[in-house]
């Protein structure tokens, strides 16, 4: 039988990695070690593993949130209809601003749009290129 070891500061790092832990267990273990329990399960697991291996945690870099710009044209700067869609495409504020500037203020990212990902973007790109060539007009 494969019994999980007890979560304590003496656990072998490889044993720690070899077992499945609930996030609640990881949070409790983090608090016991006086380590930050903030973030995703993967982040907490990584932080605990680093502690078990090195005995210390490297200071985390603070997340610097970019200020939201009300100038949509500035946010969409650098994106054009000629751009190739990368496989790393993300529905972010920059792309939202670009779509709003080309399609109009009624454009919205929604769940259905975000789940189809790049395929939806390709279709939208084809439509935008067609519109920019003047082949389709809206009243």
N, C-alpha and C positions, 0 to 999 in steps of 0.2 A: 504494500500500500504506500502511496506517495503522500505522506503527511507534510503539510506546510510547516516550515520552521516558525518559531515565534519571532515577531518583529521586535528586535531590540538592537542596540548599538553594536552588539557582537556578531550579528548575522553576517555570514560570508556574502560578499557582493554577488558572486555567481549564483548562490542559492536564492538571493533576493530576486535576481533577474529571471531565474528559472521558474518562478511561481507566479500565479495570477493573484493580484491583490485588488480588492475593492477600493475605490477612491476614498471611501470613509476610513478604511484601514490605513491608507497612505497619509491621509490628513492627520489622523490621530498619532501616527508614528512621527510625522513632521513636527507636530506640536510637542511631542515628548522630547525630541532632539533640539527644540527651539529653532527650527528651520521654517522658512516661509512655506505655507501650505496653499498659497495662491496659485492660480493658473489651471491649465488643463491637467488631466490625469497623467498624460505623457510628460508634461513639464515637471510635475511633482515627483514622478518616478525618476526622471533624469536627475533631479536635484538630490534626491535621497541616494541614488546610486553613486553620484559623485562624492557625497559625504562618506559613504561606506568605503569607497576606494581610497580617497585622499584624506579623510578626516576633517576636511574643511569644505566650505562652499565658496566658489569664486563670486565676488560681488556681481550682482546682475546689473546690466545696463538699463537705465530707466527708459520706458517707452516714451518717445517724444511724439505726441500727436501733432499732426500738421494742422495749422489753423484752417478752418473752412473758409474758402473764398466765395464771396457772393458774385464775383465776376465769372460767369460761366465760360465766356470766351477765353479767359486766361487759363481756366482749368482744362479746357479741351485743346489748348495749344500743344502742338506736336503730334496730333492725331489727324490723319487725313483719309479721304476715301481711297487713296492709292495704297495705303498701308496694308501689309500682309498681316493676317491675324496669326499671332503666335500660339503655340500649344499651351503657353502659360497665361493665356488670357484670363482676366478676372473682371467681374462686374464691380467696378469701383467708381468712386466719385468722378475721376477723370473721364472714364468712358461714358458715364451717365450724362455728364455735361456735354460731351461730344454728340451723343445721340439726340439730346434735347436741342442742341444748336442746329442740327441737320434736319431732324424730324419735326421738332416743335415742342412746345411746352407740355403737350399732352402725353409725351413719351414717359413711360414708367417701367422700371425693372420690376418684375413680379416673380413669384415662386416658379411659375411655369417657365418663364423666360430663363431664369437662372439655372434651372435643372437641366435644360437641354443644352446649355453651354455653347460651345464653339459652333455647333451645327446651326443654331439659331443665328449666331453672329454672321456666319457665311451667307445665310439667306438674307439677312438684313443688309449686308454689304452689297449683295447683288442688286437688291431693290434700290439702295442708295446710289449705286453707280448708274443704274438705269434712269433714276430720277435726275441725276446730274447731267446725263447726256440728253435730257429733254424728251426721252421716249415716252414718259408717263407724266401726265399733268394732273394736278388736283385743283378742283374748283374752289 
